[in-house]
């Protein structure tokens, strides 16, 4: 039987990139939540993820519009 040799490629070296942790500010005021969202967006996070993280740290839920078709009759 003939065997085929597969060349082995070297794995790329991993660079030592320092990880910076950006703590979110404590508080539930509009100013604090806005500042947290702004900092996260500027550091490269998607806007929806930044909003979710800021609202969660503030202990709030994101306001969502209700679908008028979703009506429950009791």
Kinemage of the C-alpha trace (Angstrom):
@kinemage 1
@onewidth
@group {chain A} dominant
@subgroup {mainchain}
@vectorlist {calphas} color= white
{ca unk a 1} P 0.000 0.000 0.000
{ca unk a 2} L 1.120 3.477 -0.723
{ca unk a 3} L 1.113 5.925 2.147
{ca unk a 4} L 0.647 9.626 1.762
{ca unk a 5} L 2.562 11.932 4.043
{ca unk a 6} L 0.710 15.004 5.215
{ca unk a 7} L 3.020 17.915 6.021
{ca unk a 8} L 2.677 19.243 9.553
{ca unk a 9} L 2.304 22.971 9.880
{ca unk a 10} L 3.447 24.881 12.914
{ca unk a 11} L 0.726 26.391 15.033
{ca unk a 12} L 0.784 30.191 15.227
{ca unk a 13} L 2.256 31.532 18.434
{ca unk a 14} L -0.198 33.052 20.877
{ca unk a 15} L 0.634 36.592 21.799
{ca unk a 16} L 0.438 37.705 25.388
{ca unk a 17} L -2.237 40.374 25.167
{ca unk a 18} L -3.147 41.901 28.514
{ca unk a 19} L -6.829 41.658 29.301
{ca unk a 20} L -8.293 44.818 30.745
{ca unk a 21} L -11.394 44.465 32.837
{ca unk a 22} L -13.631 47.501 32.803
{ca unk a 23} L -15.767 47.541 35.937
{ca unk a 24} L -19.184 49.073 35.537
{ca unk a 25} L -20.183 51.869 37.850
{ca unk a 26} L -22.621 51.083 40.655
{ca unk a 27} L -25.998 52.776 40.701
{ca unk a 28} L -29.331 52.813 38.978
{ca unk a 29} L -29.682 56.444 37.908
{ca unk a 30} L -30.036 57.357 34.243
{ca unk a 31} L -26.637 59.093 34.289
{ca unk a 32} L -24.801 56.018 35.618
{ca unk a 33} L -26.541 53.645 33.190
{ca unk a 34} L -25.811 55.991 30.288
{ca unk a 35} L -22.147 56.273 31.272
{ca unk a 36} L -21.815 52.472 31.529
{ca unk a 37} L -23.375 52.002 28.081
{ca unk a 38} L -21.119 54.666 26.596
{ca unk a 39} L -17.956 53.123 28.077
{ca unk a 40} L -18.831 49.639 26.834
{ca unk a 41} L -19.656 50.814 23.306
{ca unk a 42} L -16.407 52.785 23.093
{ca unk a 43} L -14.445 49.743 24.253
{ca unk a 44} L -15.827 47.695 21.359
{ca unk a 45} L -18.911 45.875 22.640
{ca unk a 46} L -22.063 45.759 20.507
{ca unk a 47} L -24.674 48.315 21.557
{ca unk a 48} L -27.338 45.761 22.504
{ca unk a 49} L -24.866 43.872 24.681
{ca unk a 50} L -23.773 47.114 26.347
{ca unk a 51} L -27.385 48.053 27.123
{ca unk a 52} L -28.103 44.607 28.561
{ca unk a 53} L -25.021 44.635 30.806
{ca unk a 54} L -25.641 48.194 32.037
{ca unk a 55} L -29.310 47.534 32.806
{ca unk a 56} L -28.482 44.286 34.576
{ca unk a 57} L -25.861 45.939 36.780
{ca unk a 58} L -28.425 48.640 37.621
{ca unk a 59} L -31.050 46.017 38.520
{ca unk a 60} L -33.487 47.155 35.841
{ca unk a 61} L -35.261 45.540 32.930
{ca unk a 62} L -35.141 46.952 29.435
{ca unk a 63} L -38.384 48.606 28.368
{ca unk a 64} L -39.983 46.847 25.443
{ca unk a 65} L -43.027 47.817 23.448
{ca unk a 66} L -45.951 45.450 23.833
{ca unk a 67} L -47.432 43.864 20.764
{ca unk a 68} L -51.059 45.073 20.540
{ca unk a 69} L -52.036 41.705 19.047
{ca unk a 70} L -50.834 39.943 22.201
{ca unk a 71} L -53.965 40.530 24.286
{ca unk a 72} L -55.143 38.075 26.917
{ca unk a 73} L -58.795 37.943 27.822
{ca unk a 74} L -59.669 36.743 31.298
